[in-house]
């Protein structure tokens, strides 16, 4: 039981959006709530969930549980930014994520900022185009994050060493 509690406590969650919805019935309107939550461990794992219920806390709880079930791992450079620039799309929305130098901070709009904070990114520049809908923005951000590759995985896929990959790119390998 203690192990489960420790695993639960390693995650931080951010409420991105809460929406009041109404169902029209014969006697009037029935109100409910939909919540969008992002969960991460600030070490490269992040997930999002959508929960619906008649009460706000229950919707948030459902969304948090779903987010923990849908975690993805994102390779980070120096545990603070992405390895390369990347574009993600969902519906009409497009998200551009650019790696940044130390000290830049998180320069991103609301829903994207919550994703980066829970992921553990400290330096990034992000731009959202085509949608202001938080659900689509979060999905486009996750689409972009799924496309991020570490130099190690790219080198392995191409049958090269990381130093050879960096030399081909124009960077000189660090020599001791």
Secondary structure as a PSIPRED ss2 file (coil, helix, strand):
# PSIPRED VFORMAT (PSIPRED V4.0)

   1 X C   1.000  0.000  0.000
   2 X H   0.000  1.000  0.000
   3 X H   0.000  1.000  0.000
   4 X H   0.000  1.000  0.000
   5 X H   0.000  1.000  0.000
   6 X H   0.000  1.000  0.000
   7 X H   0.000  1.000  0.000
   8 X H   0.000  1.000  0.000
   9 X H   0.000  1.000  0.000
  10 X C   1.000  0.000  0.000
  11 X C   1.000  0.000  0.000
  12 X E   0.000  0.000  1.000
  13 X E   0.000  0.000  1.000
  14 X E   0.000  0.000  1.000
  15 X E   0.000  0.000  1.000
  16 X E   0.000  0.000  1.000
  17 X E   0.000  0.000  1.000
  18 X E   0.000  0.000  1.000
  19 X E   0.000  0.000  1.000
  20 X E   0.000  0.000  1.000
  21 X E   0.000  0.000  1.000
  22 X E   0.000  0.000  1.000
  23 X E   0.000  0.000  1.000
  24 X E   0.000  0.000  1.000
  25 X E   0.000  0.000  1.000
  26 X C   1.000  0.000  0.000
  27 X C   1.000  0.000  0.000
  28 X E   0.000  0.000  1.000
  29 X E   0.000  0.000  1.000
  30 X E   0.000  0.000  1.000
  31 X E   0.000  0.000  1.000
  32 X E   0.000  0.000  1.000
  33 X E   0.000  0.000  1.000
  34 X E   0.000  0.000  1.000
  35 X E   0.000  0.000  1.000
  36 X E   0.000  0.000  1.000
  37 X E   0.000  0.000  1.000
  38 X E   0.000  0.000  1.000
  39 X E   0.000  0.000  1.000
  40 X E   0.000  0.000  1.000
  41 X C   1.000  0.000  0.000
  42 X C   1.000  0.000  0.000
  43 X C   1.000  0.000  0.000
  44 X C   1.000  0.000  0.000
  45 X E   0.000  0.000  1.000
  46 X E   0.000  0.000  1.000
  47 X E   0.000  0.000  1.000
  48 X E   0.000  0.000  1.000
  49 X E   0.000  0.000  1.000
  50 X E   0.000  0.000  1.000
  51 X E   0.000  0.000  1.000
  52 X E   0.000  0.000  1.000
  53 X E   0.000  0.000  1.000
  54 X C   1.000  0.000  0.000
  55 X C   1.000  0.000  0.000
  56 X H   0.000  1.000  0.000
  57 X H   0.000  1.000  0.000
  58 X H   0.000  1.000  0.000
  59 X H   0.000  1.000  0.000
  60 X H   0.000  1.000  0.000
  61 X H   0.000  1.000  0.000
  62 X H   0.000  1.000  0.000
  63 X H   0.000  1.000  0.000
  64 X H   0.000  1.000  0.000
  65 X H   0.000  1.000  0.000
  66 X H   0.000  1.000  0.000
  67 X H   0.000  1.000  0.000
  68 X H   0.000  1.000  0.000
  69 X H   0.000  1.000  0.000
  70 X C   1.000  0.000  0.000
  71 X C   1.000  0.000  0.000
  72 X E   0.000  0.000  1.000
  73 X E   0.000  0.000  1.000
  74 X C   1.000  0.000  0.000
  75 X C   1.000  0.000  0.000
  76 X C   1.000  0.000  0.000
  77 X E   0.000  0.000  1.000
  78 X C   1.000  0.000  0.000
  79 X C   1.000  0.000  0.000
  80 X C   1.000  0.000  0.000
  81 X E   0.000  0.000  1.000
  82 X C   1.000  0.000  0.000
  83 X C   1.000  0.000  0.000
  84 X C   1.000  0.000  0.000
  85 X C   1.000  0.000  0.000
  86 X E   0.000  0.000  1.000
  87 X E   0.000  0.000  1.000
  88 X E   0.000  0.000  1.000
  89 X E   0.000  0.000  1.000
  90 X E   0.000  0.000  1.000
  91 X C   1.000  0.000  0.000
  92 X C   1.000  0.000  0.000
  93 X E   0.000  0.000  1.000
  94 X E   0.000  0.000  1.000
  95 X E   0.000  0.000  1.000
  96 X E   0.000  0.000  1.000
  97 X E   0.000  0.000  1.000
  98 X E   0.000  0.000  1.000
  99 X E   0.000  0.000  1.000
 100 X C   1.000  0.000  0.000
 101 X C   1.000  0.000  0.000
 102 X C   1.000  0.000  0.000
 103 X C   1.000  0.000  0.000
 104 X C   1.000  0.000  0.000
 105 X C   1.000  0.000  0.000
 106 X E   0.000  0.000  1.000
 107 X E   0.000  0.000  1.000
 108 X C   1.000  0.000  0.000
 109 X C   1.000  0.000  0.000
 110 X H   0.000  1.000  0.000
 111 X H   0.000  1.000  0.000
 112 X H   0.000  1.000  0.000
 113 X H   0.000  1.000  0.000
 114 X H   0.000  1.000  0.000
 115 X H   0.000  1.000  0.000
 116 X H   0.000  1.000  0.000
 117 X H   0.000  1.000  0.000
 118 X H   0.000  1.000  0.000
 119 X H   0.000  1.000  0.000
 120 X C   1.000  0.000  0.000
 121 X C   1.000  0.000  0.000
 122 X C   1.000  0.000  0.000
 123 X C   1.000  0.000  0.000
 124 X E   0.000  0.000  1.000
 125 X E   0.000  0.000  1.000
 126 X E   0.000  0.000  1.000
 127 X E   0.000  0.000  1.000
 128 X E   0.000  0.000  1.000
 129 X E   0.000  0.000  1.000
 130 X C   1.000  0.000  0.000
 131 X C   1.000  0.000  0.000
 132 X C   1.000  0.000  0.000
 133 X C   1.000  0.000  0.000
 134 X H   0.000  1.000  0.000
 135 X H   0.000  1.000  0.000
 136 X H   0.000  1.000  0.000
 137 X H   0.000  1.000  0.000
 138 X H   0.000  1.000  0.000
 139 X H   0.000  1.000  0.000
 140 X H   0.000  1.000  0.000
 141 X H   0.000  1.000  0.000
 142 X H   0.000  1.000  0.000
 143 X H   0.000  1.000  0.000
 144 X H   0.000  1.000  0.000
 145 X H   0.000  1.000  0.000
 146 X H   0.000  1.000  0.000
 147 X C   1.000  0.000  0.000
 148 X C   1.000  0.000  0.000
 149 X C   1.000  0.000  0.000
 150 X C   1.000  0.000  0.000
 151 X H   0.000  1.000  0.000
 152 X H   0.000  1.000  0.000
 153 X H   0.000  1.000  0.000
 154 X H   0.000  1.000  0.000
 155 X H   0.000  1.000  0.000
 156 X H   0.000  1.000  0.000
 157 X H   0.000  1.000  0.000
 158 X H   0.000  1.000  0.000
 159 X C   1.000  0.000  0.000
 160 X C   1.000  0.000  0.000
 161 X C   1.000  0.000  0.000
 162 X H   0.000  1.000  0.000
 163 X H   0.000  1.000  0.000
 164 X H   0.000  1.000  0.000
 165 X H   0.000  1.000  0.000
 166 X H   0.000  1.000  0.000
 167 X H   0.000  1.000  0.000
 168 X H   0.000  1.000  0.000
 169 X H   0.000  1.000  0.000
 170 X C   1.000  0.000  0.000
 171 X C   1.000  0.000  0.000
 172 X C   1.000  0.000  0.000
 173 X C   1.000  0.000  0.000
 174 X C   1.000  0.000  0.000
 175 X C   1.000  0.000  0.000
 176 X C   1.000  0.000  0.000
